[in-house]
Amino acid sequence: MFSKVLIVKCDELEKYFEVEVSKYWQTHFVFDKLSILKSKHQGVDNSKYYREYCRSFFIRVWENRSSEEHQQRALKFLEEIPSEKNIIIEKWNGINIKSNSAYASQGLLQLKMNIAT
């Protein structure tokens, strides 16, 4: 999967996380108790989880100083993924320092952790 992640576009990455339940679980909600055949899918919008995975993954790629190509790909992904939403980023936004990508929000988080303490 690592090699595929490094070559696909950010918005195509979500398909690698799609899962389907087995035939058994299409007709069961609990073990050994048959239920009506029903399509089952992930119940919530998981796009934020994919972005979090991507963000964490590519930060690790960058930190591990992989090949130049992998580093550039990691930076490109971080620039394409939306900014994190948390209290630290909200405070930066409050003083008119905006973050519009995961790349920018990671920089602001690092500033907070290492300089603005």
Residue pairs with C-beta under 8 A, 6 or more apart in sequence:
1 16
4 16
5 13
5 16
5 57
6 61
6 70
6 73
7 73
8 16
9 80
10 54
10 76
10 77
10 80
10 81
11 80
13 50
13 54
14 47
14 50
17 46
17 49
17 50
17 53
19 42
21 40
25 40
26 37
26 38
26 39
26 40
27 34
27 35
27 36
27 37
28 34
28 35
29 35
51 81
51 82
51 102
54 77
54 81
54 102
55 78
55 81
55 84
55 102
55 106
58 73
58 74
58 75
58 77
58 78
58 81
58 102
59 74
59 78
59 106
61 70
61 71
61 73
61 74
62 71
62 74
62 75
62 78
65 71
66 74
75 103
77 102
78 101
78 102
78 103
78 106
79 101
79 102
79 103
80 101
81 101
81 102
81 103
82 100
82 101
82 102
83 89
83 99
83 100
83 101
83 102
83 104
83 105
84 99
84 102
84 105
84 106
84 109
88 108
88 109
88 112
89 99
89 105
89 108
89 109
92 98
92 99
92 108
92 112
93 99
97 108
98 104
99 105
99 108
